[in-house]
Amino acid sequence: MSHQVRILARAQEDFEALVAWISERSPQGAERWVASFEVALSKLENNPFIQPMASESKELGEEVRNVMFRTKAGRTYRALFVVVGDEVRILRVRGSGQPPVTREDIGRE
């Protein structure tokens, strides 16, 4: 089954903020980061359930999963998502230094 990936508003805000932050330091690094993010999302189209549960899943009370991706410098990022029918909904995009996601952090549209 093929899934459609949809980035929700808060995840889009995360994405834009991270791209802006990385761009200030390295425009080429930001381009590579975006490419790495896109590769991670493409993995979700065929089988999102192969990705592990997010550490916050139990506290959030639902199956929140994450797909990890890295920069060339080795920094790890993750996109948190849920699967609803044939749709993968990206809830948030987080860097390694950010605190765990809470219920308030994943407001839905």
N, CA, C and O atoms as CSV, one atom per row, in Angstrom:
chain,resi,resn,atom,element,x,y,z
A,1,MET,N,N,0.845,-1.175,0.000
A,1,MET,CA,C,0.000,0.000,0.000
A,1,MET,C,C,0.890,1.239,0.000
A,1,MET,O,O,1.854,1.326,0.761
A,2,SER,N,N,0.563,2.170,-0.841
A,2,SER,CA,C,1.306,3.419,-0.906
A,2,SER,C,C,0.624,4.453,-0.010
A,2,SER,O,O,-0.599,4.596,-0.021
A,3,HIS,N,N,1.426,5.156,0.752
A,3,HIS,CA,C,0.912,6.172,1.663
A,3,HIS,C,C,1.254,7.563,1.130
A,3,HIS,O,O,2.294,7.770,0.504
A,4,GLN,N,N,0.370,8.490,1.388
A,4,GLN,CA,C,0.625,9.883,1.059
A,4,GLN,C,C,1.179,10.554,2.305
A,4,GLN,O,O,0.634,10.382,3.396
A,5,VAL,N,N,2.242,11.307,2.156
A,5,VAL,CA,C,2.859,11.995,3.285
A,5,VAL,C,C,2.381,13.446,3.279
A,5,VAL,O,O,2.477,14.150,2.273
A,6,ARG,N,N,1.860,13.874,4.440
A,6,ARG,CA,C,1.382,15.253,4.578
A,6,ARG,C,C,2.072,15.889,5.774
A,6,ARG,O,O,2.070,15.331,6.871
A,7,ILE,N,N,2.651,17.038,5.561
A,7,ILE,CA,C,3.337,17.770,6.629
A,7,ILE,C,C,2.333,18.744,7.251
A,7,ILE,O,O,1.842,19.655,6.585
A,8,LEU,N,N,2.039,18.538,8.536
A,8,LEU,CA,C,1.098,19.419,9.227
A,8,LEU,C,C,1.762,20.760,9.551
A,8,LEU,O,O,2.983,20.892,9.473
A,9,ALA,N,N,0.957,21.734,9.908
A,9,ALA,CA,C,1.423,23.122,10.074
A,9,ALA,C,C,2.591,23.259,11.049
A,9,ALA,O,O,3.573,23.934,10.741
A,10,ARG,N,N,2.499,22.634,12.206
A,10,ARG,CA,C,3.592,22.782,13.185
A,10,ARG,C,C,4.882,22.158,12.664
A,10,ARG,O,O,5.964,22.696,12.896
A,11,ALA,N,N,4.782,21.045,11.974
A,11,ALA,CA,C,5.972,20.425,11.395
A,11,ALA,C,C,6.550,21.313,10.302
A,11,ALA,O,O,7.769,21.400,10.156
A,12,GLN,N,N,5.694,21.970,9.534
A,12,GLN,CA,C,6.169,22.893,8.495
A,12,GLN,C,C,6.908,24.068,9.132
A,12,GLN,O,O,7.932,24.519,8.618
A,13,GLU,N,N,6.382,24.557,10.249
A,13,GLU,CA,C,7.058,25.641,10.977
A,13,GLU,C,C,8.429,25.168,11.475
A,13,GLU,O,O,9.419,25.892,11.363
A,14,ASP,N,N,8.478,23.954,12.022
A,14,ASP,CA,C,9.756,23.384,12.474
A,14,ASP,C,C,10.738,23.318,11.315
A,14,ASP,O,O,11.890,23.736,11.433
A,15,PHE,N,N,10.263,22.786,10.193
A,15,PHE,CA,C,11.088,22.631,9.004
A,15,PHE,C,C,11.669,23.980,8.582
A,15,PHE,O,O,12.878,24.099,8.381
A,16,GLU,N,N,10.829,24.976,8.451
A,16,GLU,CA,C,11.273,26.300,8.012
A,16,GLU,C,C,12.252,26.926,8.993
A,16,GLU,O,O,13.231,27.546,8.578
A,17,ALA,N,N,12.000,26.772,10.290
A,17,ALA,CA,C,12.909,27.330,11.300
A,17,ALA,C,C,14.274,26.638,11.243
A,17,ALA,O,O,15.310,27.296,11.344
A,18,LEU,N,N,14.275,25.330,11.084
A,18,LEU,CA,C,15.548,24.598,11.008
A,18,LEU,C,C,16.323,24.960,9.746
A,18,LEU,O,O,17.540,25.138,9.790
A,19,VAL,N,N,15.623,25.069,8.633
A,19,VAL,CA,C,16.297,25.458,7.386
A,19,VAL,C,C,16.899,26.854,7.531
A,19,VAL,O,O,18.034,27.084,7.111
A,20,ALA,N,N,16.158,27.778,8.115
A,20,ALA,CA,C,16.669,29.144,8.304
A,20,ALA,C,C,17.898,29.144,9.204
A,20,ALA,O,O,18.890,29.811,8.909
A,21,TRP,N,N,17.830,28.391,10.308
A,21,TRP,CA,C,18.947,28.340,11.252
A,21,TRP,C,C,20.192,27.750,10.588
A,21,TRP,O,O,21.292,28.284,10.736
A,22,ILE,N,N,20.015,26.659,9.865
A,22,ILE,CA,C,21.162,26.024,9.204
A,22,ILE,C,C,21.683,26.913,8.079
A,22,ILE,O,O,22.894,27.002,7.879
A,23,SER,N,N,20.799,27.564,7.349
A,23,SER,CA,C,21.202,28.441,6.233
A,23,SER,C,C,22.092,29.587,6.692
A,23,SER,O,O,23.008,29.992,5.975
A,24,GLU,N,N,21.824,30.110,7.886
A,24,GLU,CA,C,22.651,31.189,8.421
A,24,GLU,C,C,24.102,30.750,8.597
A,24,GLU,O,O,25.023,31.558,8.480
A,25,ARG,N,N,24.290,29.488,8.874
A,25,ARG,CA,C,25.620,28.947,9.115
A,25,ARG,C,C,26.246,28.360,7.857
A,25,ARG,O,O,27.454,28.462,7.643
A,26,SER,N,N,25.399,27.738,7.022
A,26,SER,CA,C,25.912,27.081,5.812
A,26,SER,C,C,24.775,26.867,4.815
A,26,SER,O,O,23.976,25.945,4.978
A,27,PRO,N,N,24.695,27.710,3.787
A,27,PRO,CA,C,23.653,27.514,2.777
A,27,PRO,C,C,23.720,26.127,2.125
A,27,PRO,O,O,22.688,25.517,1.848
A,28,GLN,N,N,24.939,25.635,1.881
A,28,GLN,CA,C,25.084,24.304,1.289
A,28,GLN,C,C,24.627,23.230,2.281
A,28,GLN,O,O,24.019,22.232,1.895
A,29,GLY,N,N,24.930,23.449,3.562
A,29,GLY,CA,C,24.486,22.521,4.589
A,29,GLY,C,C,22.969,22.460,4.654
A,29,GLY,O,O,22.399,21.387,4.852
A,30,ALA,N,N,22.313,23.599,4.489
A,30,ALA,CA,C,20.847,23.637,4.505
A,30,ALA,C,C,20.288,22.855,3.320
A,30,ALA,O,O,19.297,22.138,3.461
A,31,GLU,N,N,20.910,22.988,2.169
A,31,GLU,CA,C,20.464,22.230,0.996
A,31,GLU,C,C,20.592,20.729,1.241
A,31,GLU,O,O,19.694,19.957,0.907
A,32,ARG,N,N,21.703,20.332,1.821
A,32,ARG,CA,C,21.908,18.912,2.119
A,32,ARG,C,C,20.909,18.430,3.170
A,32,ARG,O,O,20.403,17.311,3.083
A,33,TRP,N,N,20.627,19.277,4.165
A,33,TRP,CA,C,19.664,18.921,5.196
A,33,TRP,C,C,18.285,18.692,4.580
A,33,TRP,O,O,17.612,17.715,4.909
A,34,VAL,N,N,17.863,19.587,3.692
A,34,VAL,CA,C,16.567,19.442,3.029
A,34,VAL,C,C,16.533,18.138,2.228
A,34,VAL,O,O,15.536,17.417,2.256
A,35,ALA,N,N,17.610,17.840,1.524
A,35,ALA,CA,C,17.667,16.597,0.746
A,35,ALA,C,C,17.558,15.379,1.665
A,35,ALA,O,O,16.869,14.414,1.332
A,36,SER,N,N,18.225,15.416,2.806
A,36,SER,CA,C,18.169,14.316,3.764
A,36,SER,C,C,16.753,14.163,4.327
A,36,SER,O,O,16.272,13.045,4.511
A,37,PHE,N,N,16.099,15.273,4.594
A,37,PHE,CA,C,14.719,15.270,5.084
A,37,PHE,C,C,13.792,14.642,4.046
A,37,PHE,O,O,12.937,13.825,4.387
A,38,GLU,N,N,13.960,15.021,2.791
A,38,GLU,CA,C,13.121,14.479,1.718
A,38,GLU,C,C,13.320,12.978,1.553
A,38,GLU,O,O,12.357,12.251,1.307
A,39,VAL,N,N,14.551,12.507,1.686
A,39,VAL,CA,C,14.817,11.066,1.609
A,39,VAL,C,C,14.105,10.349,2.754
A,39,VAL,O,O,13.508,9.291,2.556
A,40,ALA,N,N,14.173,10.927,3.944
A,40,ALA,CA,C,13.512,10.319,5.105
A,40,ALA,C,C,12.009,10.217,4.871
A,40,ALA,O,O,11.405,9.187,5.171
A,41,LEU,N,N,11.403,11.271,4.342
A,41,LEU,CA,C,9.964,11.245,4.103
A,41,LEU,C,C,9.599,10.251,3.016
A,41,LEU,O,O,8.542,9.623,3.083
A,42,SER,N,N,10.452,10.097,2.023
A,42,SER,CA,C,10.145,9.145,0.950
A,42,SER,C,C,10.109,7.712,1.472
A,42,SER,O,O,9.408,6.870,0.910
A,43,LYS,N,N,10.850,7.423,2.536
A,43,LYS,CA,C,10.823,6.098,3.146
A,43,LYS,C,C,9.446,5.763,3.707
A,43,LYS,O,O,9.076,4.594,3.815
A,44,LEU,N,N,8.698,6.792,4.057
A,44,LEU,CA,C,7.401,6.593,4.695
A,44,LEU,C,C,6.297,6.241,3.702
A,44,LEU,O,O,5.246,5.742,4.104
A,45,GLU,N,N,6.516,6.491,2.428
A,45,GLU,CA,C,5.482,6.254,1.422
A,45,GLU,C,C,5.144,4.771,1.286
A,45,GLU,O,O,3.975,4.420,1.121
A,46,ASN,N,N,6.143,3.901,1.353
A,46,ASN,CA,C,5.900,2.478,1.133
A,46,ASN,C,C,5.539,1.715,2.386
A,46,ASN,O,O,4.604,0.916,2.366
A,47,ASN,N,N,6.252,1.937,3.474
A,47,ASN,CA,C,5.958,1.206,4.707
A,47,ASN,C,C,6.348,2.035,5.926
A,47,ASN,O,O,7.443,1.866,6.464
A,48,PRO,N,N,5.467,2.926,6.367
A,48,PRO,CA,C,5.794,3.759,7.523
A,48,PRO,C,C,5.913,2.964,8.819
A,48,PRO,O,O,6.544,3.418,9.774
A,49,PHE,N,N,5.307,1.780,8.854
A,49,PHE,CA,C,5.295,0.991,10.086
A,49,PHE,C,C,6.638,0.339,10.386
A,49,PHE,O,O,6.825,-0.223,11.466
A,50,ILE,N,N,7.567,0.407,9.450
A,50,ILE,CA,C,8.904,-0.137,9.698
A,50,ILE,C,C,9.710,0.807,10.604
A,50,ILE,O,O,10.707,0.397,11.199
A,51,GLN,N,N,9.282,2.047,10.702
A,51,GLN,CA,C,9.975,3.033,11.533
A,51,GLN,C,C,9.599,2.813,13.001
A,51,GLN,O,O,8.475,2.410,13.302
A,52,PRO,N,N,10.535,3.076,13.908
A,52,PRO,CA,C,10.275,2.806,15.329
A,52,PRO,C,C,9.284,3.791,15.961
A,52,PRO,O,O,9.050,4.893,15.465
A,53,MET,N,N,8.724,3.337,17.071
A,53,MET,CA,C,7.867,4.211,17.861
A,53,MET,C,C,8.733,5.308,18.472
A,53,MET,O,O,9.870,5.063,18.874
A,54,ALA,N,N,8.194,6.498,18.535
A,54,ALA,CA,C,8.891,7.607,19.180
A,54,ALA,C,C,8.906,7.366,20.684
A,54,ALA,O,O,7.991,6.748,21.228
A,55,SER,N,N,9.933,7.848,21.343
A,55,SER,CA,C,10.035,7.660,22.794
A,55,SER,C,C,8.848,8.281,23.528
A,55,SER,O,O,8.507,7.847,24.628
A,56,GLU,N,N,8.225,9.280,22.936
A,56,GLU,CA,C,7.092,9.970,23.557
A,56,GLU,C,C,5.765,9.248,23.345
A,56,GLU,O,O,4.758,9.638,23.938
A,57,SER,N,N,5.738,8.218,22.527
A,57,SER,CA,C,4.489,7.577,22.115
A,57,SER,C,C,3.612,7.159,23.294
A,57,SER,O,O,2.414,7.439,23.303
A,58,LYS,N,N,4.193,6.499,24.275
A,58,LYS,CA,C,3.403,6.014,25.417
A,58,LYS,C,C,2.779,7.182,26.176
A,58,LYS,O,O,1.597,7.145,26.518
A,59,GLU,N,N,3.572,8.212,26.436
A,59,GLU,CA,C,3.059,9.372,27.170
A,59,GLU,C,C,1.970,10.101,26.385
A,59,GLU,O,O,1.036,10.645,26.975
A,60,LEU,N,N,2.088,10.112,25.055
A,60,LEU,CA,C,1.104,10.788,24.218
A,60,LEU,C,C,-0.168,9.963,24.047
A,60,LEU,O,O,-1.205,10.487,23.640
A,61,GLY,N,N,-0.084,8.672,24.359
A,61,GLY,CA,C,-1.259,7.829,24.285
A,61,GLY,C,C,-1.673,7.428,22.886
A,61,GLY,O,O,-2.830,7.071,22.662
A,62,GLU,N,N,-0.751,7.481,21.942
A,62,GLU,CA,C,-1.045,7.036,20.583
A,62,GLU,C,C,0.242,6.593,19.904
A,62,GLU,O,O,1.340,6.868,20.389
A,63,GLU,N,N,0.098,5.912,18.789
A,63,GLU,CA,C,1.253,5.388,18.071
A,63,GLU,C,C,1.943,6.492,17.278
A,63,GLU,O,O,1.699,6.660,16.084
A,64,VAL,N,N,2.789,7.225,17.946
A,64,VAL,CA,C,3.601,8.241,17.279
A,64,VAL,C,C,4.934,7.584,16.966
A,64,VAL,O,O,5.600,7.046,17.851
A,65,ARG,N,N,5.310,7.633,15.709
A,65,ARG,CA,C,6.564,7.027,15.260
A,65,ARG,C,C,7.515,8.141,14.846
A,65,ARG,O,O,7.121,9.301,14.724
A,66,ASN,N,N,8.769,7.772,14.634
A,66,ASN,CA,C,9.720,8.753,14.112
A,66,ASN,C,C,10.624,8.130,13.069
A,66,ASN,O,O,10.976,6.951,13.129
A,67,VAL,N,N,10.984,8.962,12.118
A,67,VAL,CA,C,11.964,8.575,11.117
A,67,VAL,C,C,13.156,9.498,11.344
A,67,VAL,O,O,13.019,10.719,11.420
A,68,MET,N,N,14.322,8.880,11.450
A,68,MET,CA,C,15.540,9.630,11.743
A,68,MET,C,C,16.270,9.978,10.456
A,68,MET,O,O,16.207,9.242,9.471
A,69,PHE,N,N,16.960,11.105,10.479
A,69,PHE,CA,C,17.830,11.468,9.365
A,69,PHE,C,C,18.984,12.282,9.910
A,69,PHE,O,O,18.882,12.889,10.976
A,70,ARG,N,N,20.083,12.291,9.172
A,70,ARG,CA,C,21.317,12.925,9.652
A,70,ARG,C,C,21.843,13.954,8.665
A,70,ARG,O,O,21.537,13.933,7.473
A,71,THR,N,N,22.639,14.846,9.212
A,71,THR,CA,C,23.366,15.787,8.367
A,71,THR,C,C,24.733,15.178,8.060
A,71,THR,O,O,25.132,14.174,8.650
A,72,LYS,N,N,25.417,15.794,7.149
A,72,LYS,CA,C,26.761,15.337,6.812
A,72,LYS,C,C,27.684,15.423,8.031
A,72,LYS,O,O,28.601,14.617,8.188
A,73,ALA,N,N,27.423,16.417,8.891
A,73,ALA,CA,C,28.227,16.586,10.106
A,73,ALA,C,C,27.855,15.569,11.187
A,73,ALA,O,O,28.494,15.523,12.237
A,74,GLY,N,N,26.827,14.757,10.936
A,74,GLY,CA,C,26.460,13.707,11.871
A,74,GLY,C,C,25.380,14.067,12.868
A,74,GLY,O,O,25.050,13.254,13.732
A,75,ARG,N,N,24.820,15.262,12.775
A,75,ARG,CA,C,23.733,15.627,13.690
A,75,ARG,C,C,22.470,14.874,13.285
A,75,ARG,O,O,22.145,14.770,12.103
A,76,THR,N,N,21.770,14.355,14.279
A,76,THR,CA,C,20.573,13.561,14.019
A,76,THR,C,C,19.318,14.396,14.243
A,76,THR,O,O,19.207,15.133,15.223
A,77,TYR,N,N,18.397,14.266,13.332
A,77,TYR,CA,C,17.089,14.913,13.405
A,77,TYR,C,C,16.043,13.823,13.264
A,77,TYR,O,O,16.341,12.709,12.833
A,78,ARG,N,N,14.815,14.156,13.630
A,78,ARG,CA,C,13.749,13.177,13.457
A,78,ARG,C,C,12.454,13.881,13.111
A,78,ARG,O,O,12.184,14.997,13.557
A,79,ALA,N,N,11.666,13.201,12.309
A,79,ALA,CA,C,10.321,13.657,11.972
A,79,ALA,C,C,9.361,12.724,12.691
A,79,ALA,O,O,9.388,11.512,12.475
A,80,LEU,N,N,8.521,13.281,13.537
A,80,LEU,CA,C,7.529,12.494,14.268
A,80,LEU,C,C,6.245,12.450,13.453
A,80,LEU,O,O,5.822,13.456,12.885
A,81,PHE,N,N,5.626,11.266,13.402
A,81,PHE,CA,C,4.451,11.122,12.557
A,81,PHE,C,C,3.472,10.103,13.113
A,81,PHE,O,O,3.812,9.280,13.963
A,82,VAL,N,N,2.247,10.180,12.610
A,82,VAL,CA,C,1.216,9.175,12.853
A,82,VAL,C,C,0.710,8.717,11.494
A,82,VAL,O,O,0.808,9.433,10.498
A,83,VAL,N,N,0.165,7.501,11.479
A,83,VAL,CA,C,-0.425,6.967,10.257
A,83,VAL,C,C,-1.927,6.910,10.462
A,83,VAL,O,O,-2.411,6.302,11.416
A,84,VAL,N,N,-2.658,7.547,9.560
A,84,VAL,CA,C,-4.124,7.559,9.606
A,84,VAL,C,C,-4.610,7.064,8.245
A,84,VAL,O,O,-4.547,7.787,7.251
A,85,GLY,N,N,-5.087,5.840,8.214
A,85,GLY,CA,C,-5.499,5.248,6.940
A,85,GLY,C,C,-4.300,5.122,6.022
A,85,GLY,O,O,-3.302,4.492,6.372
A,86,ASP,N,N,-4.401,5.726,4.842
A,86,ASP,CA,C,-3.284,5.679,3.896
A,86,ASP,C,C,-2.480,6.979,3.897
A,86,ASP,O,O,-1.746,7.265,2.951
A,87,GLU,N,N,-2.624,7.754,4.957
A,87,GLU,CA,C,-1.919,9.031,5.063
A,87,GLU,C,C,-0.927,9.013,6.230
A,87,GLU,O,O,-1.258,8.585,7.336
A,88,VAL,N,N,0.274,9.477,5.966
A,88,VAL,CA,C,1.285,9.672,6.998
A,88,VAL,C,C,1.286,11.163,7.312
A,88,VAL,O,O,1.539,11.987,6.433
A,89,ARG,N,N,1.006,11.506,8.561
A,89,ARG,CA,C,0.936,12.912,8.969
A,89,ARG,C,C,2.160,13.254,9.800
A,89,ARG,O,O,2.350,12.729,10.897
A,90,ILE,N,N,2.979,14.133,9.266
A,90,ILE,CA,C,4.175,14.589,9.972
A,90,ILE,C,C,3.724,15.623,10.998
A,90,ILE,O,O,3.158,16.659,10.650
A,91,LEU,N,N,3.988,15.321,12.273
A,91,LEU,CA,C,3.530,16.171,13.367
A,91,LEU,C,C,4.547,17.240,13.741
A,91,LEU,O,O,4.195,18.406,13.923
A,92,ARG,N,N,5.802,16.841,13.853
A,92,ARG,CA,C,6.873,17.751,14.269
A,92,ARG,C,C,8.187,17.292,13.657
A,92,ARG,O,O,8.333,16.128,13.284
A,93,VAL,N,N,9.137,18.206,13.555
A,93,VAL,CA,C,10.505,17.904,13.130
A,93,VAL,C,C,11.399,18.423,14.246
A,93,VAL,O,O,11.316,19.592,14.624
A,94,ARG,N,N,12.255,17.553,14.771
A,94,ARG,CA,C,13.044,17.907,15.952
A,94,ARG,C,C,14.528,17.632,15.740
A,94,ARG,O,O,14.922,16.712,15.024
A,95,GLY,N,N,15.328,18.461,16.386
A,95,GLY,CA,C,16.769,18.253,16.437
A,95,GLY,C,C,17.144,17.518,17.709
A,95,GLY,O,O,16.330,17.384,18.623
A,96,SER,N,N,18.369,17.046,17.764
A,96,SER,CA,C,18.802,16.217,18.893
A,96,SER,C,C,18.821,16.959,20.225
A,96,SER,O,O,18.669,16.323,21.269
A,97,GLY,N,N,18.997,18.256,20.231
A,97,GLY,CA,C,19.064,18.998,21.480
A,97,GLY,C,C,17.718,19.471,21.994
A,97,GLY,O,O,17.653,20.115,23.041
A,98,GLN,N,N,16.653,19.167,21.287
A,98,GLN,CA,C,15.343,19.654,21.690
A,98,GLN,C,C,14.673,18.693,22.673
A,98,GLN,O,O,14.908,17.486,22.628
A,99,PRO,N,N,13.837,19.240,23.560
A,99,PRO,CA,C,13.166,18.380,24.549
A,99,PRO,C,C,12.140,17.463,23.879
A,99,PRO,O,O,11.737,17.705,22.742
A,100,PRO,N,N,11.723,16.416,24.581
A,100,PRO,CA,C,10.694,15.523,24.044
A,100,PRO,C,C,9.409,16.293,23.723
A,100,PRO,O,O,9.128,17.337,24.311
A,101,VAL,N,N,8.658,15.762,22.798
A,101,VAL,CA,C,7.400,16.375,22.379
A,101,VAL,C,C,6.315,16.055,23.404
A,101,VAL,O,O,6.242,14.938,23.918
A,102,THR,N,N,5.483,17.037,23.692
A,102,THR,CA,C,4.346,16.858,24.603
A,102,THR,C,C,3.050,16.930,23.804
A,102,THR,O,O,3.064,17.262,22.619
A,103,ARG,N,N,1.945,16.624,24.444
A,103,ARG,CA,C,0.626,16.693,23.801
A,103,ARG,C,C,0.389,18.094,23.236
A,103,ARG,O,O,-0.144,18.232,22.135
A,104,GLU,N,N,0.778,19.123,23.969
A,104,GLU,CA,C,0.591,20.505,23.509
A,104,GLU,C,C,1.418,20.804,22.262
A,104,GLU,O,O,1.055,21.662,21.458
A,105,ASP,N,N,2.522,20.094,22.111
A,105,ASP,CA,C,3.412,20.310,20.963
A,105,ASP,C,C,2.873,19.736,19.656
A,105,ASP,O,O,3.364,20.076,18.579
A,106,ILE,N,N,1.867,18.868,19.746
A,106,ILE,CA,C,1.408,18.209,18.530
A,106,ILE,C,C,-0.036,18.545,18.201
A,106,ILE,O,O,-0.781,17.688,17.726
A,107,GLY,N,N,-0.434,19.786,18.450
A,107,GLY,CA,C,-1.787,20.179,18.089
A,107,GLY,C,C,-2.093,19.773,16.657
A,107,GLY,O,O,-1.210,19.814,15.800
A,108,ARG,N,N,-3.299,19.391,16.393
A,108,ARG,CA,C,-3.697,18.882,15.067
A,108,ARG,C,C,-4.515,19.918,14.324
A,108,ARG,O,O,-5.199,20.753,14.915
A,109,GLU,N,N,-4.418,19.833,12.993
A,109,GLU,CA,C,-5.270,20.669,12.148
A,109,GLU,C,C,-6.557,19.943,11.887
A,109,GLU,O,O,-7.430,20.464,11.193
